[in-house]
C-alpha cells in the first residue's frame, strides 16, 4: 500500500475512493440490496468529503489553506446533518409516534417508535421534491411540504424479509381521499393479521386465519369492551384506571350499575373475582348486524366488527371471477390502487372500456387490525392495504410519554427501548 501511495502520489485518495465505490457497488448488486448504496454517503463526510478535491481534473495554484469561518463551519455541519438524516429517514429508519389507542396495550398513546424501512425494503420516494424531514405538512404555517410536479412510479428495493403474519406494520392509510400522493398519506400502525392468499374470518370476535384461530404470543395484548354489572356498589374509577392499567374511559351503561369497560384478558379475569361484580360479559356484535360503516359498504354483506368474512386476501398474479355481486369488494383495488378505469353498467363490469368477467391482481395486499379490537379503525372499515402503501416494520419504543402524568412521571421508564412484539 505504501509503494502504491508513492506511485500514485496526489491521486492516491481518488483512486482508493473510485476502487472502493466499484467494489461496494458490485457487492450491493450481488445481494440485490439497493438501499445499501446509500450507506457510504452517511460516512462520506468523515472519510472523503474533506479529503478529496472533487474537481481534481483542474490544475490549481498552490495557496495557503484558509481556515473556515465559524459561520461556514456551522453551515457545512448542518447541511451534512440534514442530508444524512434525510437519507436515513428515507431508506433506513424513521421515527414515528403512536397517536391513537387502536393498538393498546401492545403500543400506547405517546409511544415513540423507530420504524425499519429496510425490513420490507425501502420505497423510492414517489414525490422526490419535498422539504426535508417533513411528512406532508409544513410545521410552520401549514401548507404542503412537497411538490407533485415530479412523480416517480412505485418501486420497492429488496428488503431483509417479507411481511409476516402478526408483524406490527406502519403504512400509508389507503382510504385517505384528499388528493395526496401515496407516500404522503397519513401514517397508520396496525398488526398485519392477513398476508396475500390468506382466508380471514371473524366469528364472535375470534379471528380465524385459514381456518385456524389467530396465533397469539407473549407481548401481543389484545383487549375488548365488556359489559360489567355490580350489585349496587359503584366502581372507583380512579383506582381501577391505575391498578388495572385501564386507558379507555369507563362509560356508564343504559341501566344503573352497568358499565362499558375495555379490558385485557388478565384484567377481565381479575374483575370476575370481585365479590360485588355480578357480570363480566364481552360485548359482541351479533352476526347479521351491519351498517354502512363496514367494508365493503354493501348491504349484501352483513359484516360487522365481531363477525366478518370469510374473505380472501388478494395476491399479485392471482385471478378471480368478478361480477356485480362481488365487485364492491374489489372496486377500490381495480379502480384506485391499480389505476384502471372501472364502470358497472347494467350489472356488466367494464375495465378500461372492455367487458370483464375476471381480474388479475398486479400487487399483493394485506389485512391490518388493531389489538384494541373494539376501538380500532382498521381494515374492517376500509379494506385492503396495497403493497405500495407499506412504509416499514415497527422495531422498538425509544421513548414513551404519558400525557396525563406530571413531572418525571410523564416518562414511562419501563417502556424505553422495549421491542415491539
N, C-alpha and C positions, 0 to 999 in steps of 0.2 A: 504493500500500500504506500510506503514511504517513497519507493522508487517511482511509482505511478504518479504520485503527487509532484515529484521533481520534474517528470517528463511533461506533465500537463500544465504545470505552473498555475497561472491565474484561472485557467479553465477547469481546474480540478473539481470545484464545487458544482459547477454547471453540469459536468459530465456525470458526477455522482447523482445529482438530482434527476437528470434525464434517465439514467440507468435504473434508479430506484423506482421512478414512475412507471417505466416499462415493465419491470418485474412485478410491481404491485398490480398493475392493470391485467397482466396475464394471470396472476393468481386469482383476482376477483372474477375474471371471465371464466376461469376453470371451474369455480364453485357456483357460478351463476348468482353471485351476491352483489348486485349492482349498488346497493346502498353503501357498501364498503368503499366505493370510490371517494366518498366524502370524508372518510376518517382522516387521511393525511392533511386535509385542509385545516382541520381544527388544530393540529400540532404545527402547521406550516409556519406560523409566526415565530415559534421558538426555533425551529430547525433551519428555515430558509429565508424567511421574509426579510430579515435584516442582513443576511449574508450573501445573497445573490443579487447581482446587478441585472435587473430584468430587461435592460437594453444593452446587454453585453456585446452586441454586434457593433455598437457605436464606440469610436475612439474618444476618450476623454483626456483632457489635460489634467495633470496632477495638480491637485489643490488641497489645501488644508481642510480636513473634515470639520465642518461646523457642528457644534453641539446644538441639538434640537432645543427649541424654546419649550418652556413648560406647557404653554397652550397647545403647541403642536404635539407634544408627547401625550397629553390628555386626549386630544382628538384622535390620534392613532390608536390609543388603547381602547377608547370607547367604540371606534369604528370596527376594530377587530373583534371586540366582545360581542357586538351586535351581529356581525357576520357569523361568528362561531355559534352563538346562541340560536340564530335562525336555522343554521344547518342542523344543529342538534334537535331543535323543535320539529323541523320538517321531516327529517329522515331517521332519527334515532329514538328520542324520548321527549315526552311533553307532560307538563303539569296540568292537572285537572281538578276541579272542585266538585264535591257532591252537593247539589243544590236542593234536592228533594228527598223525601223519606221512602222512596219506592224500593230501596234496597236494604232498609232496616231489617234485621240487625247486622247483616253481613257488612254493610257500609253505612256510616252515619252521616247525617247532615252536618257539614262542617269538616268532613274529611278532605284532606288534600292528597291526591294520588299522583304517582308517576305512572304514565301510560307508555308501554313499549310500542314503538312503530315498527320495529324490526321483527317482532314476534310473528306477525302475519304478512310482513312485507310492507314497507312504506309506499304510500301513493305519491306519484309525481304530482305536484300541485296543478290543479286544473285551472286555477286563476293565479298565474305566477306574479302578476303585477299587484303587489299589496304592501301595505305598511307593515314593517317587520314586527314580529312578536305580538300581533293582534289578530283576533279571530275574524269577526265580521263587522264590528262597530268600533269607531274611534273612541278611545277612553275619554277624550276631552271634546266636547261639542257635539258628540254623536256623529251620525253620518257613516257612509260606507268606508271601510278601511281597505277596500280593494277596487280594482278596475276590471271590468269584464270585456275590455277592448280585445285582450288576448285570451283565448280559451284553448286549453290543451285537452285532447281526448284522454279518457281514463286509462291509466297504466299503473299496475302494481308491480313493484320489484319483488324478487324472490325473498320470502321470509324464512324464519327459522323452522316454522311448522305451520300446519293448517289450524283453523279454528276447531276446537274440540268441544264436545258437549259439556256444559256446566262452566265453561270459561266466563269470566266477567269481562265484557267487551264494551269498549267505547265506540260509538258510531254516530254518524250524522242522522238526525231524525228524518226518516223518509217522507213522513206525512206533511212536513212543512211545505206550505204552498204560497209563499210570498215572493217568489221570484229569485231567491238566492241560488247561486251555483251549488252543486252537491257538496263540495268541500267547505262551503261557508254556512251550511245549515247548522242549526243548533246541535251541540253535542249531548248525547244521552249515554248513560251507562246502565246496562242490564245484564242478566245472566242468559247466555245462549243455551236454550233448552232443546233446540232442534237444529240439526245441520242438514245439508242437502240430501234428499232421499228419505228422511225420517217421516214416520207417520205419527202425528200427535193427537192426543185426545184428553180432554179434562172430564173426569167423572166425579161429580160431587166433591170438587176442589182437589181431587187427587190427579196429578198429571201422569199420563202413561205415554211412553215413547216406544214405538214399535211393539206395542202390546205389553210392555213391562213397566212397573212403577218407576218413576224417576229416581235415579240413583241419588242418594243423599250421603253426605260425608261431614266430618268434623270441620267446622268453620262455615258451613252453609247453614244459615239460621233463618228459616222461613217463619213467617207469622201470619195470622189470620185474625179477623174480627170475630169476637164471641159475644153471645147473649149471656149476661151474668145477672142472676137474681139473688136477692138476700131475703132474710126472714123479717125484714123491717129495720135492721141496723144499717145505717148509712156507711158508705165507704169513705175512708180518709184518703182522699186522692193524693195529697202531698206525700204521704208515707208510701203509698203504692207506687207512685212515679219513681221514687228514689230506690226503694228496696227491690222492685222487680223490673227496673230499667224500662219502664213504660214511657215511650216517647210520643205516641199518638194521643191526642186528647181523649179523656174518658167522657163519654156522652151519655146523657140520660135516655132511657128507653121511652116507649109510649106509655107504659104503665108505671106506677110508683114502685120504687125499689128494683127497677130494672135498669141495666146499663149496657152500653156497647163498648167493649174494651178490646184493643188489639194486643194479642199475646203470642209469645213463642210457645212451643210445646212444653218447655220447662216451667214457664210462668203459669200456663194452663193447669199443669199438674199440681202446682203449689196452691192455686186458687181452689181447687177441688177439696183440699184438706181443711179449708176454713170452716169452722162449725156454723157460722151464720150465713154462709153462701149455699143456696138451695139448688142452683142450676148453673152449669157452665157448658154452653152448647155452641158449637161452631155455626156461624151464620152461613147458610148455604143457599145460593140462588138456584131454585129448582129447575130441573130440565124442562125446556119448553118456554120458560120465561125469557123474553128478549125485548130489547129496544133498538132503536136505530143507532145507538152508540157503538155497538159491537160489530167487528169485522165479520162478514163482508158488507154490512149495511144493506142487507137484503132481507125482506120479510119472509122469504122462503127458507132462510137459515135461522132456526130458533136457538141461537147460541148466546151464552152469557158468560160472566166472569168465572163461574164454577163448573159449568157444563158446556163444553166447546169441542167441536170437531165430530168425527175424525177428519184430519187434514194432512195431505202430503206436502212436504216442503220441496219446492222445485229445485232441480239441479241442472247445471249447464249441459246442453246437448240432449236432455230428455224431451220427449214429445208427448203431449196429452191431446185428448179429444176435447174440443170446445164447442159449446152450444149456448143458447140463450139461458139454459138452466144453470150453468156454472160460470158464465162469463164474468159475473160480479166478483168472483174470487180472483180472477186473473187480469182484470181490466187495467189495474194500475201497473202491473208488470209489463203488459203488452204496450200500453199507451205511454205511460210516464217514464218508467225506468228503462225500458228498451227502445223508447222513442219511435214507435210505429204509429201510423195513422189507423185508428180503430173506430169503426162505426157498426152499430147494430140497427139494421133496417128490416122491419117485418120478421123479426126472430132470426134473420140471417146475419152472420158476422162477416164483416169485410175488414181485412188488414191490408193497408196500403192499396186500397181500391180493388182488392181481389177477394173473391168469396173464399172463406177459410172454414174448415172443419177440424183442423189440427193446428197446434202451435209448438214450435221447438224453442226452448229457452236458451238465451245467449249467456246468461250469468247464473251463478249459484245464489241461493237465497237462504236466509236464516230466520229463526223464530226466537225472539227475545222476550223474557218475562222478568219482572221484579220479584225479589224474595218476599217483599211485603205484599202478599197476593191480593189483598182487598183494598190496597191503596197504591196501585201502580198503573200508570197509563202506559201500556206496553202493546205487544203485537196482538193481543186480544182485541184491542180497539182499532189499530191501524194496519195490521197485517205484516207482510214480509219485509225483511231488511235485505236489500241487494248488496252484493259483494263490493260494489264501488262506493258504498256508504260506510264501509268498515274503516275505523280510524286506527285502533290498536287494542292491546290487551292491558287491563289494569294489573299493575305489578305489586305496589305496596303503598301504604299510607306513610307519608313523610311528616305530616303534621295533622292534628285534629283539634278543632276549635269548637267549644261548646258555647254558643251564643247566649245561652240562658244562665251561665255561671258568671262569677265575678273574680277579678284578680287573676292570680296564677291558676285558680281552679278552672279557668276557661280552657286551659290546655288539657286535653285528655292524654296524660302521660303514658297510660297503658296501651295506647294505640299507635304511638310513634314507631315508625319503621316496621309496622306489622304487615306481613304479606297478605295479599287479597286472595281468598280461597274461592 
